[in-house]
């Protein structure tokens, strides 16, 4: 194994977005932890099977293999056949259970890996509408020289609102984005109380009150505006 290979997490509790999972073994099982089972790479989601998929290193490259999972293993949005496998290339997207777990496969040669994290952070910064920047690694919103830091759930909230700036975002959309771990079936609205949602919006409003305005729409959702 003369390459440095890793998975970058886009979505997948208990990992945070932007976390890097090094691939240092020739066989790695991805799945959900059980009472007597602990996979090599574990995710907290009821739709992930105990032994969902495997990463296999052979003939100088990594392959992803579905382990007859109930909700499927996907490469670049294409579902693998049960027990089917496929070689992975740099920047391939790997998803488990639809898009509940989303990872990116990357390969860097050894002489490129001395300072991976700053490079990944730079790549992760996203230009958002209104001249603001979103940094999912640091969970920050950057406006000019001002930096606004958030908790994980606060960041998911403000990211969704900014991505839909000037558009209606329902409470159901927010719950699905911010609390996906509380869904027990695909597409089911997470079990989140009105108090939890109101507290989240209050904290985000307080942190961004000088630059953004979150309008409540008849108790059904929100619209984000810029503060002029």
C-alpha positions as CSV (number, residue, x, y, z in Angstrom):
1,X,0.0,0.0,0.0
2,X,2.2,2.8,-1.3
3,X,-0.6,5.4,-1.5
4,X,-2.3,7.3,1.3
5,X,-6.0,6.6,0.9
6,X,-8.8,8.0,3.0
7,X,-12.5,8.7,3.2
8,X,-13.7,12.2,3.8
9,X,-17.1,12.4,5.6
10,X,-19.8,14.5,4.0
11,X,-22.6,13.0,6.1
12,X,-22.4,10.2,8.7
13,X,-22.9,10.3,12.5
14,X,-21.0,10.1,14.7
15,X,-18.5,11.8,12.4
16,X,-18.7,15.5,11.6
17,X,-18.7,16.8,8.1
18,X,-15.1,17.1,6.8
19,X,-13.7,14.3,9.1
20,X,-11.0,12.2,7.5
21,X,-10.9,8.4,7.9
22,X,-7.5,6.9,7.0
23,X,-7.6,3.6,5.2
24,X,-4.7,1.6,6.6
25,X,-5.8,-2.0,6.4
26,X,-6.5,-4.3,3.5
27,X,-10.0,-5.2,4.7
28,X,-12.2,-2.6,6.4
29,X,-15.9,-3.3,7.3
30,X,-18.4,-0.4,7.3
31,X,-21.5,-0.9,9.3
32,X,-23.5,-0.3,12.5
33,X,-22.3,-1.3,15.9
34,X,-24.1,-4.0,17.7
35,X,-23.9,-5.6,21.2
36,X,-21.4,-8.1,20.1
37,X,-20.2,-6.5,16.9
38,X,-18.0,-3.4,16.2
39,X,-17.2,-2.7,12.6
40,X,-13.9,-1.1,11.6
41,X,-15.8,2.1,10.5
42,X,-19.0,2.5,12.4
43,X,-22.0,4.8,11.8
44,X,-25.0,5.6,14.0
45,X,-27.9,5.1,11.7
46,X,-30.6,2.4,11.9
47,X,-30.7,2.1,8.1
48,X,-27.0,1.0,8.0
49,X,-26.7,-2.8,8.3
50,X,-24.4,-4.3,10.9
51,X,-22.1,-5.5,8.1
52,X,-23.1,-3.1,5.4
53,X,-20.1,-2.9,3.1
54,X,-16.4,-3.7,2.9
55,X,-13.4,-1.8,1.6
56,X,-10.9,-4.3,0.1
57,X,-7.3,-3.5,-1.0
58,X,-6.1,-5.8,-3.7
59,X,-4.0,-5.5,-6.9
60,X,-2.8,-2.1,-5.8
61,X,-6.2,-0.4,-5.4
62,X,-9.2,-0.2,-3.2
63,X,-12.6,-1.8,-4.0
64,X,-15.9,-1.2,-2.3
65,X,-18.1,-4.3,-1.8
66,X,-21.7,-4.4,-0.7
67,X,-22.3,-7.1,1.9
68,X,-25.9,-7.8,1.0
69,X,-27.1,-4.7,2.8
70,X,-30.8,-4.0,3.1
71,X,-30.7,-0.4,2.0
72,X,-27.8,-0.5,-0.4
73,X,-24.3,0.7,-1.2
74,X,-23.9,3.3,-3.9
75,X,-20.9,4.6,-5.9
76,X,-21.5,7.9,-7.6
77,X,-25.2,7.4,-7.0
78,X,-25.3,4.0,-8.7
79,X,-26.4,1.1,-6.5
80,X,-24.1,-1.9,-6.3
81,X,-25.7,-5.3,-6.8
82,X,-26.1,-7.3,-3.5
83,X,-22.6,-8.6,-2.7
84,X,-21.3,-6.8,-5.8
85,X,-18.0,-4.8,-5.8
86,X,-16.4,-2.0,-7.7
87,X,-13.0,-0.4,-7.9
88,X,-12.7,3.1,-6.4
89,X,-11.1,6.0,-8.1
90,X,-10.0,9.3,-6.6
91,X,-13.0,11.6,-5.8
92,X,-15.6,8.8,-6.1
93,X,-18.7,9.3,-3.9
94,X,-19.6,6.4,-1.7
95,X,-23.0,6.3,0.0
96,X,-24.7,3.9,2.3
97,X,-28.5,3.6,2.7
98,X,-29.4,6.0,-0.1
99,X,-27.7,9.2,0.9
100,X,-28.0,8.9,4.7
101,X,-24.2,8.2,4.9
102,X,-22.1,10.0,2.2
103,X,-18.3,9.7,1.9
104,X,-15.7,10.8,-0.6
105,X,-12.8,8.4,-1.5
106,X,-9.4,10.1,-2.0
107,X,-5.9,9.1,-2.8
108,X,-2.8,11.2,-2.3
109,X,0.8,10.1,-2.9
110,X,3.0,10.0,0.2
111,X,4.9,13.2,-0.7
112,X,1.6,15.1,-0.9
113,X,0.2,14.0,2.5
114,X,2.4,16.0,4.9
115,X,-0.2,18.8,5.2
116,X,-3.5,17.3,4.2
117,X,-5.8,19.1,6.6
118,X,-5.1,22.7,5.5
119,X,-5.6,21.6,1.9
120,X,-8.9,20.0,2.7
121,X,-10.1,23.0,4.6
122,X,-9.2,25.3,1.8
123,X,-11.1,23.0,-0.7
124,X,-14.1,22.9,1.6
125,X,-14.8,26.6,1.8
126,X,-17.8,27.4,-0.3
127,X,-18.9,30.7,-1.7
128,X,-22.6,31.3,-0.8
129,X,-25.1,33.8,-2.1
130,X,-24.6,37.3,-0.8
131,X,-20.8,37.2,-0.7
132,X,-20.5,35.1,2.4
133,X,-18.4,32.0,2.7
134,X,-19.2,28.7,4.4
135,X,-16.5,26.6,6.0
136,X,-17.8,23.2,7.0
137,X,-14.6,22.1,8.6
138,X,-14.5,24.9,11.1
139,X,-18.3,25.2,11.0
140,X,-18.0,28.9,10.4
141,X,-19.6,31.6,8.4
142,X,-17.2,34.2,7.0
143,X,-18.4,37.7,5.9
144,X,-15.5,39.9,4.9
145,X,-13.2,39.9,7.9
146,X,-15.9,38.8,10.3
147,X,-16.1,35.1,11.4
148,X,-19.1,33.6,13.0
149,X,-18.6,30.1,14.6
150,X,-21.4,27.6,15.2
151,X,-22.1,24.3,16.9
152,X,-22.6,21.3,14.5
153,X,-26.4,21.6,14.5
154,X,-26.3,25.4,14.3
155,X,-24.0,25.2,11.3
156,X,-26.3,22.7,9.5
157,X,-29.2,25.1,10.1
158,X,-27.5,28.3,8.8
159,X,-26.0,26.4,5.9
160,X,-29.5,25.2,4.8
161,X,-31.0,28.6,5.2
162,X,-28.2,30.3,3.3
163,X,-28.3,27.8,0.5
164,X,-32.0,28.7,0.1
165,X,-31.6,32.4,0.8
166,X,-34.8,34.3,0.1
167,X,-36.7,31.1,-0.3
168,X,-39.1,29.3,2.1
169,X,-37.6,26.5,4.2
170,X,-40.1,24.4,6.0
171,X,-39.6,23.2,9.6
172,X,-39.7,19.7,8.2
173,X,-36.7,20.4,5.9
174,X,-34.8,21.8,8.8
175,X,-35.5,18.8,11.0
176,X,-34.4,16.4,8.3
177,X,-31.2,18.3,7.7
178,X,-30.2,19.0,11.4
179,X,-31.5,15.9,13.1
180,X,-31.1,13.0,10.6
181,X,-30.2,10.6,13.4
182,X,-33.7,10.8,14.8
183,X,-35.4,9.4,11.6
184,X,-36.4,5.8,11.9
185,X,-37.4,5.3,8.3
186,X,-36.3,6.9,5.1
187,X,-38.0,10.2,4.6
188,X,-39.6,10.2,8.0
189,X,-39.6,13.6,9.8
190,X,-37.3,13.4,12.8
191,X,-38.8,13.5,16.3
192,X,-37.8,17.0,17.3
193,X,-39.9,19.2,19.7
194,X,-41.0,22.7,18.9
195,X,-38.9,23.8,21.9
196,X,-35.7,22.3,20.4
197,X,-36.3,23.9,17.0
198,X,-37.2,27.3,18.5
199,X,-34.1,27.2,20.7
200,X,-31.9,26.4,17.7
201,X,-33.4,29.3,15.6
202,X,-33.0,31.6,18.6
203,X,-29.2,30.8,18.9
204,X,-28.6,31.2,15.2
205,X,-30.5,34.5,15.1
206,X,-28.5,35.8,18.1
207,X,-25.2,35.0,16.4
208,X,-26.1,36.4,13.0
209,X,-28.4,39.3,14.0
210,X,-26.0,42.0,12.6
211,X,-25.8,40.4,9.1
212,X,-28.8,38.2,8.6
213,X,-32.5,38.1,9.4
214,X,-34.5,34.9,9.8
215,X,-38.2,35.5,9.2
216,X,-40.8,33.1,10.6
217,X,-43.6,32.2,8.2
218,X,-46.9,31.4,9.9
219,X,-45.2,28.9,12.2
220,X,-44.5,26.7,9.2
221,X,-41.0,27.6,8.3
222,X,-38.4,30.3,7.7
223,X,-37.0,32.6,5.1
224,X,-33.4,34.0,5.4
225,X,-32.8,37.7,4.4
226,X,-29.7,39.9,4.5
227,X,-29.6,42.7,7.0
228,X,-29.0,45.9,5.0
